[in-house]
Amino acid sequence: MNHPSCTKTRWQAALALAFVLWLFAIPAHAESLAVIVNKNNPNSSSSLSRATIADMYRGEILNWKEGDRIKLVNREISADTRKMFYLHVLNAKPDQVFYRQGTPVPVQSVIERSDEGVVRFVGAIEGAIGYVSLSRLNAMNDDQVKMLLVIEDP
């Protein structure tokens, strides 16, 4: 016996499943990230490693070598750039909270809702450091920030 309604239901379920799989596949194609600082920051790409940047975001390094306080800029927890940064630099989940070494004080950071917001903040504050999509940074062509590190798409 042929059951047209059963076949139609299976077909709709298969389409729904394919759509959901496609949605989850999009973030898997994450792009490269750029770690940026204010253009007046004396550090260069050769002076800061991925491990040093991770130590900053974990609260293990609080000041730049010159003594100025580091001002961390993060994206919101749900942002793909934050997920990639936390995974590939901090080896953590994007909702991980870090605490200043030996204290119950959480590491503070400014939360920006867009790459443009991160670039504006870092460009305006000399002690700031943040991360953005490399392609968005290139498209913005902002001369107020400089790139310290590129985190490649895995």
MODELLER restraints for C-alpha pairs under 7 A, 6 or more apart:
rsr = mdl.restraints
at = mdl.atoms
rsr.add(forms.Gaussian(group=physical.xy_distance, feature=features.Distance(at['CA:27:A'], at['CA:80:A']), mean=6.86, stdev=0.5))
rsr.add(forms.Gaussian(group=physical.xy_distance, feature=features.Distance(at['CA:30:A'], at['CA:153:A']), mean=6.14, stdev=0.5))
rsr.add(forms.Gaussian(group=physical.xy_distance, feature=features.Distance(at['CA:31:A'], at['CA:133:A']), mean=6.86, stdev=0.5))
rsr.add(forms.Gaussian(group=physical.xy_distance, feature=features.Distance(at['CA:31:A'], at['CA:153:A']), mean=5.01, stdev=0.5))
rsr.add(forms.Gaussian(group=physical.xy_distance, feature=features.Distance(at['CA:32:A'], at['CA:133:A']), mean=6.21, stdev=0.5))
rsr.add(forms.Gaussian(group=physical.xy_distance, feature=features.Distance(at['CA:32:A'], at['CA:134:A']), mean=5.57, stdev=0.5))
rsr.add(forms.Gaussian(group=physical.xy_distance, feature=features.Distance(at['CA:32:A'], at['CA:150:A']), mean=6.74, stdev=0.5))
rsr.add(forms.Gaussian(group=physical.xy_distance, feature=features.Distance(at['CA:32:A'], at['CA:151:A']), mean=5.48, stdev=0.5))
rsr.add(forms.Gaussian(group=physical.xy_distance, feature=features.Distance(at['CA:32:A'], at['CA:152:A']), mean=4.50, stdev=0.5))
rsr.add(forms.Gaussian(group=physical.xy_distance, feature=features.Distance(at['CA:32:A'], at['CA:153:A']), mean=4.65, stdev=0.5))
rsr.add(forms.Gaussian(group=physical.xy_distance, feature=features.Distance(at['CA:33:A'], at['CA:131:A']), mean=6.50, stdev=0.5))
rsr.add(forms.Gaussian(group=physical.xy_distance, feature=features.Distance(at['CA:33:A'], at['CA:132:A']), mean=5.52, stdev=0.5))
rsr.add(forms.Gaussian(group=physical.xy_distance, feature=features.Distance(at['CA:33:A'], at['CA:133:A']), mean=4.55, stdev=0.5))
rsr.add(forms.Gaussian(group=physical.xy_distance, feature=features.Distance(at['CA:33:A'], at['CA:134:A']), mean=4.82, stdev=0.5))
rsr.add(forms.Gaussian(group=physical.xy_distance, feature=features.Distance(at['CA:33:A'], at['CA:150:A']), mean=5.65, stdev=0.5))
rsr.add(forms.Gaussian(group=physical.xy_distance, feature=features.Distance(at['CA:33:A'], at['CA:151:A']), mean=4.98, stdev=0.5))
rsr.add(forms.Gaussian(group=physical.xy_distance, feature=features.Distance(at['CA:33:A'], at['CA:152:A']), mean=6.58, stdev=0.5))
rsr.add(forms.Gaussian(group=physical.xy_distance, feature=features.Distance(at['CA:34:A'], at['CA:131:A']), mean=5.45, stdev=0.5))
rsr.add(forms.Gaussian(group=physical.xy_distance, feature=features.Distance(at['CA:34:A'], at['CA:132:A']), mean=5.41, stdev=0.5))
rsr.add(forms.Gaussian(group=physical.xy_distance, feature=features.Distance(at['CA:34:A'], at['CA:133:A']), mean=6.10, stdev=0.5))
rsr.add(forms.Gaussian(group=physical.xy_distance, feature=features.Distance(at['CA:34:A'], at['CA:134:A']), mean=5.07, stdev=0.5))
rsr.add(forms.Gaussian(group=physical.xy_distance, feature=features.Distance(at['CA:34:A'], at['CA:147:A']), mean=6.21, stdev=0.5))
rsr.add(forms.Gaussian(group=physical.xy_distance, feature=features.Distance(at['CA:34:A'], at['CA:149:A']), mean=5.76, stdev=0.5))
rsr.add(forms.Gaussian(group=physical.xy_distance, feature=features.Distance(at['CA:34:A'], at['CA:150:A']), mean=4.59, stdev=0.5))
rsr.add(forms.Gaussian(group=physical.xy_distance, feature=features.Distance(at['CA:34:A'], at['CA:151:A']), mean=6.26, stdev=0.5))
rsr.add(forms.Gaussian(group=physical.xy_distance, feature=features.Distance(at['CA:35:A'], at['CA:130:A']), mean=5.68, stdev=0.5))
rsr.add(forms.Gaussian(group=physical.xy_distance, feature=features.Distance(at['CA:35:A'], at['CA:131:A']), mean=4.29, stdev=0.5))
rsr.add(forms.Gaussian(group=physical.xy_distance, feature=features.Distance(at['CA:35:A'], at['CA:132:A']), mean=6.65, stdev=0.5))
rsr.add(forms.Gaussian(group=physical.xy_distance, feature=features.Distance(at['CA:35:A'], at['CA:147:A']), mean=5.77, stdev=0.5))
rsr.add(forms.Gaussian(group=physical.xy_distance, feature=features.Distance(at['CA:35:A'], at['CA:148:A']), mean=5.57, stdev=0.5))
rsr.add(forms.Gaussian(group=physical.xy_distance, feature=features.Distance(at['CA:35:A'], at['CA:149:A']), mean=5.11, stdev=0.5))
rsr.add(forms.Gaussian(group=physical.xy_distance, feature=features.Distance(at['CA:35:A'], at['CA:150:A']), mean=6.36, stdev=0.5))
rsr.add(forms.Gaussian(group=physical.xy_distance, feature=features.Distance(at['CA:36:A'], at['CA:129:A']), mean=5.71, stdev=0.5))
rsr.add(forms.Gaussian(group=physical.xy_distance, feature=features.Distance(at['CA:36:A'], at['CA:130:A']), mean=5.39, stdev=0.5))
rsr.add(forms.Gaussian(group=physical.xy_distance, feature=features.Distance(at['CA:36:A'], at['CA:131:A']), mean=5.84, stdev=0.5))
rsr.add(forms.Gaussian(group=physical.xy_distance, feature=features.Distance(at['CA:36:A'], at['CA:145:A']), mean=6.28, stdev=0.5))
rsr.add(forms.Gaussian(group=physical.xy_distance, feature=features.Distance(at['CA:36:A'], at['CA:146:A']), mean=5.50, stdev=0.5))
rsr.add(forms.Gaussian(group=physical.xy_distance, feature=features.Distance(at['CA:36:A'], at['CA:147:A']), mean=4.44, stdev=0.5))
rsr.add(forms.Gaussian(group=physical.xy_distance, feature=features.Distance(at['CA:36:A'], at['CA:148:A']), mean=5.64, stdev=0.5))
rsr.add(forms.Gaussian(group=physical.xy_distance, feature=features.Distance(at['CA:37:A'], at['CA:122:A']), mean=5.92, stdev=0.5))
rsr.add(forms.Gaussian(group=physical.xy_distance, feature=features.Distance(at['CA:37:A'], at['CA:128:A']), mean=5.88, stdev=0.5))
rsr.add(forms.Gaussian(group=physical.xy_distance, feature=features.Distance(at['CA:37:A'], at['CA:129:A']), mean=4.65, stdev=0.5))
rsr.add(forms.Gaussian(group=physical.xy_distance, feature=features.Distance(at['CA:37:A'], at['CA:130:A']), mean=6.64, stdev=0.5))
rsr.add(forms.Gaussian(group=physical.xy_distance, feature=features.Distance(at['CA:37:A'], at['CA:145:A']), mean=5.54, stdev=0.5))
rsr.add(forms.Gaussian(group=physical.xy_distance, feature=features.Distance(at['CA:37:A'], at['CA:146:A']), mean=5.59, stdev=0.5))
rsr.add(forms.Gaussian(group=physical.xy_distance, feature=features.Distance(at['CA:37:A'], at['CA:147:A']), mean=6.57, stdev=0.5))
rsr.add(forms.Gaussian(group=physical.xy_distance, feature=features.Distance(at['CA:38:A'], at['CA:122:A']), mean=5.40, stdev=0.5))
rsr.add(forms.Gaussian(group=physical.xy_distance, feature=features.Distance(at['CA:38:A'], at['CA:123:A']), mean=4.94, stdev=0.5))
rsr.add(forms.Gaussian(group=physical.xy_distance, feature=features.Distance(at['CA:38:A'], at['CA:125:A']), mean=6.62, stdev=0.5))
rsr.add(forms.Gaussian(group=physical.xy_distance, feature=features.Distance(at['CA:38:A'], at['CA:126:A']), mean=5.12, stdev=0.5))
rsr.add(forms.Gaussian(group=physical.xy_distance, feature=features.Distance(at['CA:38:A'], at['CA:128:A']), mean=6.48, stdev=0.5))
rsr.add(forms.Gaussian(group=physical.xy_distance, feature=features.Distance(at['CA:38:A'], at['CA:144:A']), mean=6.14, stdev=0.5))
rsr.add(forms.Gaussian(group=physical.xy_distance, feature=features.Distance(at['CA:38:A'], at['CA:145:A']), mean=4.48, stdev=0.5))
rsr.add(forms.Gaussian(group=physical.xy_distance, feature=features.Distance(at['CA:38:A'], at['CA:146:A']), mean=6.20, stdev=0.5))
rsr.add(forms.Gaussian(group=physical.xy_distance, feature=features.Distance(at['CA:39:A'], at['CA:144:A']), mean=5.27, stdev=0.5))
rsr.add(forms.Gaussian(group=physical.xy_distance, feature=features.Distance(at['CA:39:A'], at['CA:145:A']), mean=4.46, stdev=0.5))
rsr.add(forms.Gaussian(group=physical.xy_distance, feature=features.Distance(at['CA:39:A'], at['CA:146:A']), mean=5.19, stdev=0.5))
rsr.add(forms.Gaussian(group=physical.xy_distance, feature=features.Distance(at['CA:40:A'], at['CA:126:A']), mean=6.37, stdev=0.5))
rsr.add(forms.Gaussian(group=physical.xy_distance, feature=features.Distance(at['CA:41:A'], at['CA:126:A']), mean=6.25, stdev=0.5))
rsr.add(forms.Gaussian(group=physical.xy_distance, feature=features.Distance(at['CA:44:A'], at['CA:148:A']), mean=6.05, stdev=0.5))
rsr.add(forms.Gaussian(group=physical.xy_distance, feature=features.Distance(at['CA:45:A'], at['CA:148:A']), mean=4.18, stdev=0.5))
rsr.add(forms.Gaussian(group=physical.xy_distance, feature=features.Distance(at['CA:45:A'], at['CA:149:A']), mean=5.99, stdev=0.5))
rsr.add(forms.Gaussian(group=physical.xy_distance, feature=features.Distance(at['CA:50:A'], at['CA:89:A']), mean=6.40, stdev=0.5))
rsr.add(forms.Gaussian(group=physical.xy_distance, feature=features.Distance(at['CA:54:A'], at['CA:89:A']), mean=5.88, stdev=0.5))
rsr.add(forms.Gaussian(group=physical.xy_distance, feature=features.Distance(at['CA:54:A'], at['CA:90:A']), mean=5.42, stdev=0.5))
rsr.add(forms.Gaussian(group=physical.xy_distance, feature=features.Distance(at['CA:55:A'], at['CA:61:A']), mean=5.67, stdev=0.5))
rsr.add(forms.Gaussian(group=physical.xy_distance, feature=features.Distance(at['CA:56:A'], at['CA:62:A']), mean=6.33, stdev=0.5))
rsr.add(forms.Gaussian(group=physical.xy_distance, feature=features.Distance(at['CA:57:A'], at['CA:72:A']), mean=6.92, stdev=0.5))
rsr.add(forms.Gaussian(group=physical.xy_distance, feature=features.Distance(at['CA:58:A'], at['CA:98:A']), mean=5.36, stdev=0.5))
rsr.add(forms.Gaussian(group=physical.xy_distance, feature=features.Distance(at['CA:58:A'], at['CA:99:A']), mean=6.89, stdev=0.5))
rsr.add(forms.Gaussian(group=physical.xy_distance, feature=features.Distance(at['CA:58:A'], at['CA:107:A']), mean=6.90, stdev=0.5))
rsr.add(forms.Gaussian(group=physical.xy_distance, feature=features.Distance(at['CA:59:A'], at['CA:98:A']), mean=6.86, stdev=0.5))
rsr.add(forms.Gaussian(group=physical.xy_distance, feature=features.Distance(at['CA:59:A'], at['CA:99:A']), mean=6.34, stdev=0.5))
rsr.add(forms.Gaussian(group=physical.xy_distance, feature=features.Distance(at['CA:59:A'], at['CA:100:A']), mean=4.74, stdev=0.5))
rsr.add(forms.Gaussian(group=physical.xy_distance, feature=features.Distance(at['CA:59:A'], at['CA:101:A']), mean=6.57, stdev=0.5))
rsr.add(forms.Gaussian(group=physical.xy_distance, feature=features.Distance(at['CA:59:A'], at['CA:107:A']), mean=5.56, stdev=0.5))
rsr.add(forms.Gaussian(group=physical.xy_distance, feature=features.Distance(at['CA:60:A'], at['CA:100:A']), mean=6.39, stdev=0.5))
rsr.add(forms.Gaussian(group=physical.xy_distance, feature=features.Distance(at['CA:60:A'], at['CA:101:A']), mean=5.96, stdev=0.5))
rsr.add(forms.Gaussian(group=physical.xy_distance, feature=features.Distance(at['CA:62:A'], at['CA:69:A']), mean=6.14, stdev=0.5))
rsr.add(forms.Gaussian(group=physical.xy_distance, feature=features.Distance(at['CA:62:A'], at['CA:70:A']), mean=5.71, stdev=0.5))
rsr.add(forms.Gaussian(group=physical.xy_distance, feature=features.Distance(at['CA:63:A'], at['CA:69:A']), mean=4.37, stdev=0.5))
rsr.add(forms.Gaussian(group=physical.xy_distance, feature=features.Distance(at['CA:63:A'], at['CA:70:A']), mean=5.07, stdev=0.5))
rsr.add(forms.Gaussian(group=physical.xy_distance, feature=features.Distance(at['CA:64:A'], at['CA:70:A']), mean=6.04, stdev=0.5))
rsr.add(forms.Gaussian(group=physical.xy_distance, feature=features.Distance(at['CA:68:A'], at['CA:127:A']), mean=6.50, stdev=0.5))
rsr.add(forms.Gaussian(group=physical.xy_distance, feature=features.Distance(at['CA:69:A'], at['CA:127:A']), mean=6.29, stdev=0.5))
rsr.add(forms.Gaussian(group=physical.xy_distance, feature=features.Distance(at['CA:70:A'], at['CA:127:A']), mean=5.20, stdev=0.5))
rsr.add(forms.Gaussian(group=physical.xy_distance, feature=features.Distance(at['CA:70:A'], at['CA:128:A']), mean=5.95, stdev=0.5))
rsr.add(forms.Gaussian(group=physical.xy_distance, feature=features.Distance(at['CA:71:A'], at['CA:109:A']), mean=6.74, stdev=0.5))
rsr.add(forms.Gaussian(group=physical.xy_distance, feature=features.Distance(at['CA:71:A'], at['CA:127:A']), mean=5.58, stdev=0.5))
rsr.add(forms.Gaussian(group=physical.xy_distance, feature=features.Distance(at['CA:71:A'], at['CA:128:A']), mean=4.36, stdev=0.5))
rsr.add(forms.Gaussian(group=physical.xy_distance, feature=features.Distance(at['CA:71:A'], at['CA:129:A']), mean=6.25, stdev=0.5))
rsr.add(forms.Gaussian(group=physical.xy_distance, feature=features.Distance(at['CA:72:A'], at['CA:109:A']), mean=4.74, stdev=0.5))
rsr.add(forms.Gaussian(group=physical.xy_distance, feature=features.Distance(at['CA:72:A'], at['CA:110:A']), mean=6.24, stdev=0.5))
rsr.add(forms.Gaussian(group=physical.xy_distance, feature=features.Distance(at['CA:72:A'], at['CA:128:A']), mean=5.80, stdev=0.5))
rsr.add(forms.Gaussian(group=physical.xy_distance, feature=features.Distance(at['CA:72:A'], at['CA:129:A']), mean=5.35, stdev=0.5))
rsr.add(forms.Gaussian(group=physical.xy_distance, feature=features.Distance(at['CA:72:A'], at['CA:130:A']), mean=6.25, stdev=0.5))
rsr.add(forms.Gaussian(group=physical.xy_distance, feature=features.Distance(at['CA:73:A'], at['CA:109:A']), mean=5.35, stdev=0.5))
rsr.add(forms.Gaussian(group=physical.xy_distance, feature=features.Distance(at['CA:73:A'], at['CA:110:A']), mean=4.73, stdev=0.5))
rsr.add(forms.Gaussian(group=physical.xy_distance, feature=features.Distance(at['CA:73:A'], at['CA:111:A']), mean=5.96, stdev=0.5))
rsr.add(forms.Gaussian(group=physical.xy_distance, feature=features.Distance(at['CA:73:A'], at['CA:118:A']), mean=6.68, stdev=0.5))
rsr.add(forms.Gaussian(group=physical.xy_distance, feature=features.Distance(at['CA:73:A'], at['CA:128:A']), mean=6.88, stdev=0.5))
rsr.add(forms.Gaussian(group=physical.xy_distance, feature=features.Distance(at['CA:73:A'], at['CA:129:A']), mean=6.00, stdev=0.5))
rsr.add(forms.Gaussian(group=physical.xy_distance, feature=features.Distance(at['CA:73:A'], at['CA:130:A']), mean=4.71, stdev=0.5))
rsr.add(forms.Gaussian(group=physical.xy_distance, feature=features.Distance(at['CA:74:A'], at['CA:109:A']), mean=6.28, stdev=0.5))
rsr.add(forms.Gaussian(group=physical.xy_distance, feature=features.Distance(at['CA:74:A'], at['CA:110:A']), mean=6.03, stdev=0.5))
rsr.add(forms.Gaussian(group=physical.xy_distance, feature=features.Distance(at['CA:74:A'], at['CA:111:A']), mean=4.92, stdev=0.5))
rsr.add(forms.Gaussian(group=physical.xy_distance, feature=features.Distance(at['CA:74:A'], at['CA:112:A']), mean=6.30, stdev=0.5))
rsr.add(forms.Gaussian(group=physical.xy_distance, feature=features.Distance(at['CA:74:A'], at['CA:130:A']), mean=6.33, stdev=0.5))
rsr.add(forms.Gaussian(group=physical.xy_distance, feature=features.Distance(at['CA:75:A'], at['CA:82:A']), mean=5.59, stdev=0.5))
rsr.add(forms.Gaussian(group=physical.xy_distance, feature=features.Distance(at['CA:75:A'], at['CA:111:A']), mean=5.33, stdev=0.5))
rsr.add(forms.Gaussian(group=physical.xy_distance, feature=features.Distance(at['CA:75:A'], at['CA:112:A']), mean=5.11, stdev=0.5))
rsr.add(forms.Gaussian(group=physical.xy_distance, feature=features.Distance(at['CA:75:A'], at['CA:113:A']), mean=5.90, stdev=0.5))
rsr.add(forms.Gaussian(group=physical.xy_distance, feature=features.Distance(at['CA:76:A'], at['CA:82:A']), mean=6.98, stdev=0.5))
rsr.add(forms.Gaussian(group=physical.xy_distance, feature=features.Distance(at['CA:76:A'], at['CA:111:A']), mean=5.97, stdev=0.5))
rsr.add(forms.Gaussian(group=physical.xy_distance, feature=features.Distance(at['CA:76:A'], at['CA:112:A']), mean=6.52, stdev=0.5))
rsr.add(forms.Gaussian(group=physical.xy_distance, feature=features.Distance(at['CA:76:A'], at['CA:113:A']), mean=6.00, stdev=0.5))
rsr.add(forms.Gaussian(group=physical.xy_distance, feature=features.Distance(at['CA:77:A'], at['CA:94:A']), mean=5.58, stdev=0.5))
rsr.add(forms.Gaussian(group=physical.xy_distance, feature=features.Distance(at['CA:77:A'], at['CA:95:A']), mean=5.87, stdev=0.5))
rsr.add(forms.Gaussian(group=physical.xy_distance, feature=features.Distance(at['CA:81:A'], at['CA:132:A']), mean=6.58, stdev=0.5))
rsr.add(forms.Gaussian(group=physical.xy_distance, feature=features.Distance(at['CA:81:A'], at['CA:133:A']), mean=6.56, stdev=0.5))
rsr.add(forms.Gaussian(group=physical.xy_distance, feature=features.Distance(at['CA:82:A'], at['CA:94:A']), mean=6.15, stdev=0.5))
rsr.add(forms.Gaussian(group=physical.xy_distance, feature=features.Distance(at['CA:83:A'], at['CA:93:A']), mean=6.89, stdev=0.5))
rsr.add(forms.Gaussian(group=physical.xy_distance, feature=features.Distance(at['CA:83:A'], at['CA:94:A']), mean=5.11, stdev=0.5))
rsr.add(forms.Gaussian(group=physical.xy_distance, feature=features.Distance(at['CA:86:A'], at['CA:92:A']), mean=5.23, stdev=0.5))
rsr.add(forms.Gaussian(group=physical.xy_distance, feature=features.Distance(at['CA:86:A'], at['CA:93:A']), mean=6.01, stdev=0.5))
rsr.add(forms.Gaussian(group=physical.xy_distance, feature=features.Distance(at['CA:86:A'], at['CA:94:A']), mean=5.54, stdev=0.5))
rsr.add(forms.Gaussian(group=physical.xy_distance, feature=features.Distance(at['CA:87:A'], at['CA:93:A']), mean=6.27, stdev=0.5))
rsr.add(forms.Gaussian(group=physical.xy_distance, feature=features.Distance(at['CA:97:A'], at['CA:106:A']), mean=6.79, stdev=0.5))
rsr.add(forms.Gaussian(group=physical.xy_distance, feature=features.Distance(at['CA:98:A'], at['CA:106:A']), mean=5.74, stdev=0.5))
rsr.add(forms.Gaussian(group=physical.xy_distance, feature=features.Distance(at['CA:98:A'], at['CA:107:A']), mean=5.68, stdev=0.5))
rsr.add(forms.Gaussian(group=physical.xy_distance, feature=features.Distance(at['CA:99:A'], at['CA:105:A']), mean=5.44, stdev=0.5))
rsr.add(forms.Gaussian(group=physical.xy_distance, feature=features.Distance(at['CA:99:A'], at['CA:106:A']), mean=4.08, stdev=0.5))
rsr.add(forms.Gaussian(group=physical.xy_distance, feature=features.Distance(at['CA:99:A'], at['CA:107:A']), mean=5.23, stdev=0.5))
rsr.add(forms.Gaussian(group=physical.xy_distance, feature=features.Distance(at['CA:100:A'], at['CA:106:A']), mean=5.97, stdev=0.5))
rsr.add(forms.Gaussian(group=physical.xy_distance, feature=features.Distance(at['CA:100:A'], at['CA:107:A']), mean=5.76, stdev=0.5))
rsr.add(forms.Gaussian(group=physical.xy_distance, feature=features.Distance(at['CA:112:A'], at['CA:118:A']), mean=5.79, stdev=0.5))
rsr.add(forms.Gaussian(group=physical.xy_distance, feature=features.Distance(at['CA:115:A'], at['CA:132:A']), mean=5.28, stdev=0.5))
rsr.add(forms.Gaussian(group=physical.xy_distance, feature=features.Distance(at['CA:115:A'], at['CA:133:A']), mean=6.83, stdev=0.5))
rsr.add(forms.Gaussian(group=physical.xy_distance, feature=features.Distance(at['CA:118:A'], at['CA:130:A']), mean=6.44, stdev=0.5))
rsr.add(forms.Gaussian(group=physical.xy_distance, feature=features.Distance(at['CA:122:A'], at['CA:128:A']), mean=5.06, stdev=0.5))
rsr.add(forms.Gaussian(group=physical.xy_distance, feature=features.Distance(at['CA:122:A'], at['CA:129:A']), mean=6.15, stdev=0.5))
rsr.add(forms.Gaussian(group=physical.xy_distance, feature=features.Distance(at['CA:122:A'], at['CA:130:A']), mean=6.77, stdev=0.5))
rsr.add(forms.Gaussian(group=physical.xy_distance, feature=features.Distance(at['CA:122:A'], at['CA:145:A']), mean=6.73, stdev=0.5))
rsr.add(forms.Gaussian(group=physical.xy_distance, feature=features.Distance(at['CA:123:A'], at['CA:144:A']), mean=4.65, stdev=0.5))
rsr.add(forms.Gaussian(group=physical.xy_distance, feature=features.Distance(at['CA:123:A'], at['CA:145:A']), mean=5.17, stdev=0.5))
